[in-house]
Amino acid sequence: MLTTHDTHAPIGAGSDGAANDDPARIGFDAPFRWLKLGADDMVKTRFAGVVYGLVFAAMGLALSAIYASHWQLTMGLTAGFFLMGPFVCAGVYELSRQLERGEPISLPKSAMCWMRNPGSIGFFAAMLTFAMIVWARVSIVIFALFSTTDFPTLQGVLSQIFSLQNYEFVAVWMGIGFVFASIVFAISVVSVPMMLDRKSDTMTAAFTSAGALLANPLALYLWAAIIVAIIGASLVFGFLGLIVTAPLIGHASWHAYRELVPADAAA
């Protein structure tokens, strides 16, 4: 198991050039430590990640605009908002990586970080996009079959979910969504940071991520719940909250990767 001071150890490769990708076992309270470290990174990077928070806020506003004319798509696109988070946060991960390595904090370089491993990151983004499209279609079907409530606003949709009104629809949507999201979450926990940091291929990163979830189900489901609660609250109570909460989760996710995927002993 890694201790807190191990989480910033440099990632390296063994004598055969392969990285040690076996996941570490962590304590149940680890997600709260990641949030604290993420908040520290926000301050130390002079809130450069807020720029990515603005992108998330724009995505939230886009959801609201889509709802006005295509309300049936809202549930799926809202889920997709969460599913695409690991990819959109790549620039935030890079800011934490720059800070960790003692490099100058560069927003332009963070925006182009995917160029270090474009094939793998691009393929992973395509996987998440496909998952989002599938879930959007499934959500429409579930909505049509079970929902009996008319939602006048996007905030109304989200409020119905979090207040558990219209319970039959919510129960079915959340039940199926839990299984679907668990699969996506399993392959996403550390995938993008790992592909950025180690230049891992997509499948290696995805399997390592799934292994981390299998090794630490309680801690990582708590982490997932924290992400949904923080980002979900930002959507319900105003998209501007995403300007801060999205980069906070991004920075914290970098530290999750650092702790879950230990450095090679030969580094």
N, C-alpha and C positions, 0 to 999 in steps of 0.2 A: 504494500500500500504506500502511496505517496503521502508525505507530510506536506504541510502548507508551503514550507520553503522549497520543496521539490518541484512545485508546479511551474517554476520559471526556469528550470534547468534546460539547456539547449538540447534540441532534438538532434540525434546523430544516427549513424549507421554502423553496423558491426563490420567485421572483417570481410564478410561476403557482400557488403554493400546494401544489405537489407535492413530496414528499420525494424525495431521491436514494436509491434503493433498490438500486443496483447493488452487488453484493457485492465486498468487497475480497479481494485475494490475500494469504494469510498464510503464515508459515513453518511447517515441520513441528513445531517445538517449541512452537507456540502453546498447545496444550492444557495443558502444564505451567505456563505463565504464568497461564492462566486459573485453575488450581487454587490457585496462590499468591495471586492477587488475591481468589479466593473465600474462602480462609482468612482473609485480612486483613479482608474484609467481615464474616465471622462475629464476629471479635473487636470490630470497630468498632460493630457493631449490638448488642453485648452478648449475643450468642447468642440473639437473639429468634427466629431461624429454627428453633431447637430445637423450638419448638412444632409446626412443620410436620413436623419429624423424628419427633415422637411420632405424628403422623397416619400417616406411612409405616410406623412400627413396628406400629401397630394394623392396618394393611393386611396386613403380613406375618403377624401373628398370625391374622388372618382367613383368610389362605391356608392356614395350618396347620389351622385348624378345619374348613375346607371339605374338606381332604384326608381327614379322618377318615371322612367319609361319601360323598364324591364325588371319589375320587382321580383319576378320568378327566379331570376338569376342571382339575387342577392345572397341567399343562404350559401350557395355553392361558392360564389366569389369571396364571401367573407371567410369561409373555410380555406379557400385558396390563398387568401391574404396571410394566414398563419403558415400554410404549407410552403409558400415561396420565401418566407422570412429568412431561412438560413442562407439562401443565395443572395438576396438583396443586401444582407448584412455583411457581405464579403469585404466591403471597404472598411467597415468598422473593425472586423477582425484584423485587417491589415494595419490599422492604426495601433491596435494593441501590440501587434507583432513588432512594429517599428519601435514602439516605446520599450518593449522588452529587450530588443537588440541594441538599444542605445542609439538608434538612428534618428536623424532629424524627422520631426513629424511633418509628413507631406501629404496633403489632401489629394493633389493630382496623382501622385504615385499610388495612393490607396485606391483611387478610382480605376486604375489600370492594373491592379494586382492580379486579376484573373489571367493576364497575359503570361504569367509564369507557368501556368498549366492549363492552357485554353481548351485542349481537347477533353480532358477529364471533367473540368468544371462545366464546360458547355454541354457535355453529355448528361451530367447530373442535373443541370438546369432543365434540359429537355425532359428528363424523367419526372421532375417535379411539375413541369408544365402539363405533361400528359396526365399526371395524377390529379392536378387541379381541374382539368377539363372533365375527366371521368366523374370526379366528385360533384362538380357543378351540375352535371346531367342527372346524377343520382339524387341530388338534393331537390331538383325540380320535380322529379317523380314522387318523392316522399312528400313534398309540400302539397302537390296536387291530390294525393291520396288521403292525407291525414289532416291537413290544416283546415280549421274552420274559422279562423280569425283573420280579419282584414287588417293589414299593417299599413298605417298611413305614412310612416317615415322609417328611414333606416334605423334610427335610434329605437323606434317602436319594435322593429324586428328583433334587435339585439336584447332589448329589455324583456321581451317575451321569453327569450331563451334563458336569460339569467334569473328571471323571476319564476320560471317553470310554470307559467300559465300555458293554456292550450296543451295540457300535459300529454295527450296521446301523440300529437305531432312531435313534441319535444322529446318524449321517451324514445320513439322510433328513430328520429333524426340523430339524437345523441348516441343511441346504442350502436347503430350502424356506423356513425361517424367515429365512434371510439375505436372500433376495430380498424377502420380505414386509416384514421390518423395515427394509430399505434404503429402500423406498418411503415408509414411515411416518417414518423418520428424516429423509429428504430434505425432507419438508414440515414437520418439527417443529424443526429446529435452532435457528431464530431466531423462529419464528412467534409464540409467545405473548408473549415480551418485546417484539416489534415491535408487536403489537396493543395491548399495554398502554402503550407509550411513545409511539407515533405515531398510535394509534387507526386503524391500517390495517385494511382489510377482510380477510376470511379468505383470499380467493384471492390478493390481492397479497402477503400475508405468506407464504403457502405457496409461491408461485412464487419469491419472493425467497429463501426458505430453500433451495429446490431449487437455485437458481442458486448459492448459497454452496457447496453440496456439489459441484456440477459444477466450480466454480472452484478448490476446495481438497479434492479427494477424499482424498488421503493424510492430511492433517492432521485432517480431520473423521472419517474412519474410525478414526484413532487415538483421537480424542475419544470416539467411540462405544464403542470397546474399553475405554477407561479407565472409562467410566460403567458398562458391564456388569461389569467386573472388580470395581470398588469396591462397587457395589450388590449384585452377585451374591455376593461374599464376605460381605457383611453378612447376606444371607439364609441362607447356608450355616452360618455360625459364630454365629448368634444375631441375632434381629431387633432387639435393643436397639442394635446398631451403627448402624442406620438413623437413630437420633436425631441422630447427628452427620454421617454420610456423606450423607444425603439433602439437608440444607440446604447442605452444602459443595458438592455438585454443582449445586444451584440457584443459589447465589451465583456460582459459576464460570461457569454458563451465561449469566448476565447479561453477564459480561465477554466471553464468546464472541460474543454478539449485538452488543455495542458495537464489537468489532473487525471483525466480518464485515460489518456494515451501516454504512458510514461516514456521518459527519455531512455534511449538505449544505454545500457550500462557501459558500453565501450566508447561512448561519445567523449 
